[in-house]
Amino acid sequence: MEQKNDFSKGSIVKNILSLAVPMTLAQLINVLYNIVDRIYIGRIPEQATLSLTGIGLCLPIISMVIAFANLFGMGGAPLCSIERGRGNTEEAEMIMGNSFVMMIIFGILLTVFGLCFKRPMLYLFGASDMTYPYADSYISIYMLGSIFVMMGLGMNSFINSQGFGRVGMMTVLLGAVTNIILDPIFIFALGMGVRGAALATIISQFLSAVWILKFLTGKKTILKLKRSGFRLKGSRIRNIMGLGMSGFTMAITNCSVQIMYNASLQAVGGDLYVGIMTVINSVREVISMPVNGVTNSAQPVMGFNYGAEEYGRVKKAIVFTSAVSIIYTTVMWGLVDFFPGFFIRIFNQDVDLVTAGIPAMRTYFFGFFMMSLQFAGQSVFVALGKAKRAVFFSIFRKVIIVIPLILILPQAFHLGTTGILMAEPVSNFIGGAACFGTMLYTVWPELNGKRGSKKL
């Protein structure tokens, strides 16, 4: 069979950009699923701030769903790239089929778990008696569609890993446009409020999931989703989960950090600061997506060339990805620092929230460029199949640094809400430098020493 989308040929930069542009647009569009909900909710005539805060309390649960999508999507897709680079198409298809079945199984389990334990979880995450009804209304409907969310996010990785970046972009574009259209109808015209936002989201994700399945079982794909690939194999599942553990750990640790932020801010600053944190998370999701797009799009290129033993091209991909990520995040840090009020007002117009949110934004995003080093370093580890290192640095930055600082800074140094928010930039500097430095120290010499490595 003729090899299509051969990343070992042509310009390495062009190969990355051919995926990065549509994948970045796709991820930016994908963020709209939740961001558009928050923008509309923040403009409900009555109780806009409480409604927005209620949705913010649901973010840890949403992160759990995303974590399991990452476990099998970000775990299986790089393995597919490596096997395809080796010319082993049959095993690549088996990896994709096994990943799909595991997403279905865990999607069902998460739905049951979320609906059974939503009340204690939401109060643990910082809900108050004022905000709980809004959070409950949203998450009850959202969890019913969690299986579609997992398929939409997880299986799209297998489209992108084959080099079909535009198809991957169309997947999320379909869902996002549907969500944008349905949101005002359900929220305002039908008077459903936060329940309407959740319903619009799961309908949109359902359409994306249908689109993905149609493509991966069609004639244009390189790797087909077949029933023969649904036969689970223990060693294959372990490999998928082992490599996907990085993306899973990142999402789960993000979930843990969100819980700690909301609970701590609720204790120190009340519902107002939980609302501010919802806005901060929304802004961070939007401005960090291009970095995710570039680093994620570089993974199949690096993985393919690593499998094809084109180590010089892997090094070029690392240099390009790192440089673009650092430059972009530096520019975005400047914009957020100079115009914090502009970003806040996109989501909420409340005077008290904007006034308190401006210094909070500047504190949280200080030194934002260091975050790109974490993403760049981990993307290399994942692309080359070095799962343990990627997992370690996910845990190191969030669990070992951020969570203890959230607890220590406001108490030991009497910094209040400012101390809680300072935990993020401190972790970016320490964690980002450690992850990227370790990648350079371990991976680069390895690539230089590999037989068949080509000079830059």
N, C-alpha and C positions, 0 to 999 in steps of 0.2 A: 504494500500500500504506500502511495506517495506520502512523504512526510509533509504535513501542512503546519503553518505557524512554527517554523523551525527557528528558535531563538538563538541558535548557534551561528546564524548567518546574518550578515549586514551589520549596521551600526548598532552598538549596544544601547546608546542613548535613544535612538529612534525606536528600538524594540520596547524600551521602557515607556517612552512617551506614547507609543501607539496603544498601550494599555492604560497608562496613567491618566491621560486626558479623559477618555470615557469613564474610567473607573472612579476618578475623582469627582467628575460630574455626577456619576451614579451615587456615590456616597453622600455628596452634598444634597442631592435630591432625596436620598433615603432619610437623611436627618429631618427632612420636611414632615415625615410622618408624625413625629412627636412635636417638632418645633411649631408647625402650623397649628396644631392643637392648642399649644400654649399661647400663641399669638391671639387666636380667636377667643380662647377662654379668658385671657387678660382684658378683653373688651366686652365681656358680659355686663350689661347695665347695672346689675346688682350683685354684690359679693364677688367681684372679679378677683380681688387679691386672695380671698379664702379659697376660691375655686382653683386658682393657679397654684397656690400652696398645696392643695389636696393632690393635684396631679404630680407635683414635685415629690410628694411622699411615696408615690408609686414607682419612682425611678429605680430604686433598688430591686424591686420585683421584676421590672422590665429588664434590668441588667442581668438578672438570673437567667431569663429566657435567652437573652443574647449570648450569655456565657456558654450555654449548651449548644447553641447554633455554631459558635466559634469552635467548640470542642471537636465537632465532627466535620464542619465546613473548612475551617482553617487548618485542621489536622489532616483531612483527606486530600484537599486540593494540592498542597505542596508535594505530597507523596505521589499524586498523579503526575505532576510535572516531572519529578525525578524519574519515574518509571517510563513516562513517554519519551524523555530524553534518552533513556537506555533502549528504546524501541520495544518495550514490553507493554503493548497496548492491552492485552488481555488482563494483566494484573491491574493496570490503571483503571479499567472498567469495573473490576471486582472491588477495588477500593472505593470507587464512587457509589456502587450499589450498596455496599456495607454501611457507608456513611449515611445514605438516605434512610435505610431501615432504622438505624439507631436514632436519627432525628425524629422519626415517627413515634418510636417507642417512648423516648424521653419527652416529646411534646405532649403526649397523653398523660404521662406521670406528672409533669409540671402543672398541667391544668387542674388535675385532681388535688394536688398538694396546695396550689395557690388558693383555690376556692375554699378548701377546708381550714386553712390557717391564716386567711387574710386579715382578720381582726387583730389577733395578737401581734402579727408582723407589723401592721401599720402603726400601732401604738408604740411598738419597739422602735420604729423608724422615726419617731418624733411627732406623731399625730396628736392633736388635742381634740377635745369634744367638739370644738368649732370646725376643725378641718377634716375630721374623720368621715363624715357623711359624703363629702365630695370625693375623697380618695376611694372610698368603698364603691361609690357609683361607677367610677372610672375603671377600677381594676377588676370588678366583677365581670364586666363585659369583655375587657381586654383579654383576660385569661382564657375565655372561651375560644379565642382565635389564636392562642399561642402556638399551636401546631403550624399554622400558616406563616406566622412570623419566623419560626425556625426554618421552614422550608424556603421562604423568600430570602432570608439572609444566608443560611448555610449552603444551599444548593447553588446559589448564584456564584459562589466561589469556584465551582467546577466549570462554569461557563467562562469566567475570566481566566482561569488557569490554563485553558486551552487556547487563549489568545483572542477570544471573541468579546473584546471589551465593549464594543458598541451594542452587542446583544445584551450584555450585562447591564449596560446603562439603560436600555429600553425596558428592562425588567422593572427597575425601580422607578423609572419615569412613568410607566403605566400606573403603578400603585400610587405614586405621589400626586399625579394629576387627578386621579380619582379621589384621593383624600382631600385635596384642595377644593374640589367641586362639592363633595358631600358634606364637608365640615360646616359651612354656613347654613346649608339646608337643614341638617340635623340639629345643630346647636341653636340657631336663631329661628329659622322658619318653623320648625316643628317643636321648638321650645324644650329640647331634650337636654340642654346644658352639657355637663361633662359626660353624661351617658352617650350623647350624640357624637362627641369627639371620639370616644372609644369605639363606637359602632362603625364610624367612618374608617377608622384605622384598620380594623380587622377585615372589613370588606375589601379594602385596598390591598392588604397583604394576601388575601385569598386570590385575587386576580393575578398578582405577581407570581404566586406559587403555581397557578395553572399555566401561565406563560412559560415558566422555567421547565415544567414537566413536558410541555409540548415541544420545546426546543431540544431538550436532552434525549427525547425519544424519537426525534425527527431525523431527516436525511442530512442536514447541514452540519451537525455536530461531528467532531472527530471521535470522541468517546461517547458511547451510547449507554443510557440507563436501561439495563435489561433485567428481566426476572432472574436470569442465571446469576446475576451479581448480587442478588438478595440473600444468597446463602451465606450466613455469618460464619466467620472463621476467627477463633480466639486470638491467634497471633496477629492477624491483620487488624482486628479491632484494637488490640493493645498498641500496635504501631500508630494507628490513627489517633487514638486518645493520647498517646505519649507525645506526639508532635503537636496535637491540638491543645495540649495542656497549657501552652503559653498563652494563646488567645483566651482560653477558658479562665486561666488564673488572672489575666489582666481584667477581664470582665467581672469576675467574682471579687477581686480585690477592690475594683472600682465600686462595686456594690457595697462592700464592707465600709469603704471610706465614706460613701454617700450616707450610709446609716449613721456613722459616727458624727459626720458633719451635722446632719439634721437633728440628731438627738442632743448633741452638745450645744448647737445654736438655739434649739428650743429651750434648753435649761438656762442658758445665759441671756439670750436676746428675745425669746418668745417667737410667736408665729411670724412676726415681721421678718426676722432674719432667716427663718426657714424659707419664706417667700423669696428673699434676696438670693439664697443659695439656689433656688430653682432657676432664677434668671441667670445666675453665674454659670450653672451647668448647661443651660441652653446656649449661651454665648460660646462656651468652651466647645460644645459639640460642633457648632457651626465652623469656628475658626480652626479647629484641629483636623477637620475632615480632609482638607487638601494634603496634609502631612500623612494621614492614614492612607489616602489614595495613592500617593507616590510610593510610600514604603511597601504597601500591599501589592501594588502593580509590579514592583521590582522583584517580588518573591518568586513568581513563576519563571521569570527570566533568569534569575540567579540559580534557581533550582534546576532548570533545564540545562543550563551550561555546566553546572556542577556535575550533573549526571552524565553529560556528554564529555566531561573532562576538559572543558575549555576554561581553565582557571584564570587566565588573564582577563577574560571577558567578565568573570565574576568580580574581579577586583575593580574593573572599570564601573560596573554597576554599583558597587559599594560607594565609590568616590562620588559619582553623580548623584545618587540618592541622598547621601549625607549632606552634600553642598546645597542642594535645592531645599531640603528640609530646614536647615539652619537659617538660610537667607529668608525664607518665607516666614518662619516663626518670629524672627527678629522684627520684620516689618509689621506683623500683626500685633506684637507687643507694643510697639510705638503707637499704633492706632487706638488700641484699647486704653492705653495710659493717657492719651491726649483727649479722647472723646468717649469717656465711660458713660456719660449720661445718654448719649445717642444710642448706644447698644442696649441700655436698660429700658429706654422708652419704647423700643420695638415690642417688648413683652408686657409692660405695665406702665401706666401713667400716674399711679398713685404718688403724691408728693412726698409722703413719709418714706416710701420704699425707694424712690429715686434719690432722695437726700442721703439716706443711710447707705444706699447701694454704691454710690460713687467711690468713697474711700475703700469700701469692701472690694470692689472690682480691681482697684489699683493694687491693693495688697495681694490678692489672690493671683493675679497675672504677672507679678513682678518676676523678671528673668524668664519669661515664657519660652525663650529660644532654647533653654536647656532641656525642655521636654522633648525636643526633636531628636536629641542624642539618644534618649531612651528608645524611641520608636525606631530609629535607624539601626541601632545595635541589635534590638530584638528581632527586627525583620530579617537580618542576616542570619542570626541563629536559627530562626524558623525555616528559612529558605534552604539552608544547608543541612537540615535534619538534626540540629543540635538542640533538642528539645529541653534537656535538663538545664542548660544555661539560660535559655529564654524564660523558663519557669522561675528559676532562682531570682532573676532580676525583676520579674513582675512582683514577686513576693517581697523582695528587698525594699523596693521604693515605697510600696503602699502599706504593707503590713509592718515591716520593721521600722520604717521612718515616719510615715504620715500619721498612722493611728496613735502611736505613743505621743507624738508632738501635739496632736489635737487635745490629748488629755493633760499634757504637761504644761504647755505654754500659757493657757489662760489661768491656770492655778498657781504654778510656781512663780511666774513672773507678773501675775496680776494684769494680763493683757486683754482679758475679756474676749469679745468676739474677734478682735484683731488678731489675737494669739491663735485662735482656732483657724482663721483664714491663712495665717502665715505658714502653717504646716505644709501647704502645697508648694510654694516656691522653694522652701528649704529642701524638700524632697526632690524637686526637679534638679537642683544644683548637685546634690550628693548622688542621687540615683542615676541621673543622666550621665554624669561624668564616669561613674563606676561601670555602667553598662557599656558605654561606647569605648571606654579605655580598655576594658577586658576583651571586647570584640577585636580591637586593633592588635592587642598583645597576643591573642591566641589564634584568631582566624587568619590574619594577614601572613604571618610566618608560615602557617600551614599551607596556604595557597602558593606561596613562593616555593615551598619545598616539594609540592606535588609534581610528580613526573608528568611531562606534557604541558606544564604551565607555560603560558606565553607571556612575553613582556608587554607592559602597558604601552 
